[in-house]
Amino acid sequence: MNPKRSIALVTGASSGIGQATAVRLAAAGYTVYGTSRRGAQPDPLLFTLLPLDVSRDDAVDAVVREVLRREGRLDLLVNNAGVGVAPAAAEESSIAQAQAIFDTNFMGLVRMTRAVVPHMRAQGSGRIVNIGSVLGFLPMPYAALYAATKHAVAGYSEALDHELRTQGIRVSVIEPAYTKTQFDANLMAPDAPLQEYQAIRAALDVTLKRLMASADPPEVVAETVLKAARATRPRLRYTAGKLAARLHLLRRFGPAGMLDSGIRKDLRLDAGSAA
């Protein structure tokens, strides 16, 4: 893919990973369109921001049509839009909230993919880069629903890449660890909180704030997106940042018991308990 002649569309680009990715792609020579629920254009940026709610079929179709109307082609889709969920037990989210989380984090990505693939197939080329998470291969307790959406993203990406290779389209998933963004300041709270989990939720909130203090900036993820987009032979999975790379190696080669104990120790889940 030659970025000097390539058109990119990045969802969730008003801040954080999406904005950093859009800026990095623009600096590399792509013509970039970003999307945001708000649709306002931050200033100054190197890309055009369009309004989009990825949970709406009509909005997804409209934004893809608009990019094609302006540019005539679409070479790179970066699926980044998503919602974060505050630490909570799985049973503290209602079915409606669970569906809403999946509707944005996973079905939004599916909607975008379905909208762009016919055009990429017609032009005989294209790249789709999905922003996943280390939680897509290493689930974290008290993040069950978010981890489930990222597992879904990873599985969908792998299957889709097999399907589309013969059409000239490749799919990759980027899996960062903790990343410093405004995303973590606007986490969705559980809508069915239980007294039984109040203490652990409060403790996890403190622990995660401590971990976020040393998190990677979003530019680390943006650089990895560019690497995947430019690769002659793109990989399916890319970790972003040193911590994500270490966790991937531990998940792949580390003893299961050691990994289990490490997760509980890092999150201080067994403090004051004999469990």
C-alpha angles and dihedrals in degrees: 000000000000107000091200088072100028131110118210131193118198120187121212092023102149093094146347121018094354095053093044090050094049091049092047093049091048090050088052091056105267122135099235134203117186129191134215136170087236096046095201117139113240112216130264105016135142096228143056117255119212128189115254140159105195091202090070120078094204093050092050093050091046096052093048090049090050094053091047091048091054100039108018093226144042121213106170133032118189111193104204107136113116148128127248123222124217116238107283141142115266091246092056093076120075121230088254091055092046090052091048092053091050092044091062105029098042113009090045088059090047091051092051092047094050090050097052104034097076090055094045090048091051092052091044097235145062147130129231117194117187122198107227129159142234082257085071089072102018112041118210121217114248089027097074099134095044090047090049091055091051092049086053091051092051094048093045092048094052094048092044093051090056091049098049104039093091088054093058093255124121129194128205134176122214115212115195127174122217110347127186107239141130084252089084093051092059103046120161110251119221112266095210104044118181127210090227091069100038096100096046091047091054092046093048091050089058092045094050092049088054092050092047091057089074097035124130119261116249090252088075089062092043091055090052091051090053090049091053093045093051099041116119089210104024119203121230094233130036123179115212118216135005096278092053090050092051093048091050091054091047092050091049102041109012123101110264094231093052092049092048091051092046093054092050092046094049091050093040091231095152098047108139092001133107091211 
